[in-house]
Amino acid sequence: MAFVITSPCMNEKSGECVDVCPVDCIEEGEDQFYINPNTCIDCGMCVMQCPVAAIVEEFDLTPEDEQFLQKAEQFFEKR
């Protein structure tokens, strides 16, 4: 499992999550930040720092937020 950054990040994009991630798995994309699902260790540090509650656990994604996991996977495939 991994954490996923959802739509509230697109409006805020503040980046506190990047500073606290112990494995540096969060990167800035053009429209939002993304968590690498293959690197995330599920520590939850990013969740506590997000000012807009944009970060959720993968298994807690709503059907409409599933697209954000796919966006993250596609973002990191290009790297």
C-alpha positions in Angstrom: 0.0 0.0 0.0 1.0 3.6 -0.5 -0.4 7.0 0.1 -1.9 9.0 -2.7 -2.1 12.8 -3.2 -5.6 13.8 -4.4 -7.3 16.9 -5.9 -7.0 19.4 -2.9 -3.2 19.5 -3.7 -4.0 20.9 -7.2 -5.3 24.1 -5.6 -2.8 24.3 -2.8 0.5 22.6 -3.9 2.2 23.8 -0.7 4.9 21.1 -0.5 5.3 20.5 3.3 4.9 16.8 2.5 8.2 16.8 0.6 10.2 18.1 3.5 9.0 15.4 5.9 9.2 12.3 3.7 12.0 10.1 5.0 12.4 8.2 1.7 12.1 11.2 -0.6 9.3 9.5 -2.6 7.3 12.8 -3.2 8.0 14.8 -6.3 6.5 17.9 -7.8 4.6 17.6 -11.0 3.2 20.3 -13.2 -0.2 20.4 -11.5 0.3 18.7 -8.1 2.7 16.7 -6.0 3.0 12.9 -6.5 3.9 10.0 -4.2 5.9 7.2 -5.8 3.8 4.1 -4.9 6.8 1.9 -5.4 9.0 3.8 -2.9 6.4 4.9 -0.2 6.9 3.1 3.1 3.5 4.1 4.5 4.9 6.1 7.4 2.2 8.7 7.3 4.5 11.7 7.9 3.1 13.4 4.8 -0.5 13.0 5.9 0.2 14.8 9.1 1.8 17.8 7.3 -0.6 18.3 4.5 -2.6 21.5 5.2 -5.5 20.6 2.9 -5.9 16.9 3.8 -5.1 15.9 0.2 -3.2 12.7 1.1 -5.0 9.4 1.7 -4.1 5.8 1.9 -4.5 3.9 -1.4 -7.2 1.6 0.1 -9.2 4.6 1.3 -9.5 6.2 -2.2 -13.0 7.0 -3.3 -13.9 5.8 -6.8 -13.6 9.3 -8.1 -10.1 9.7 -6.6 -8.8 6.4 -8.1 -7.5 8.5 -11.0 -4.9 10.1 -8.7 -3.2 6.8 -8.1 -3.1 6.2 -11.8 -1.7 9.7 -12.4 1.1 9.0 -9.8 1.9 5.7 -11.4 2.1 7.3 -14.9 4.2 10.2 -13.5 6.8 7.9 -12.1 6.8 5.6 -15.2 8.2 8.5 -17.2 11.2 8.9 -14.8 
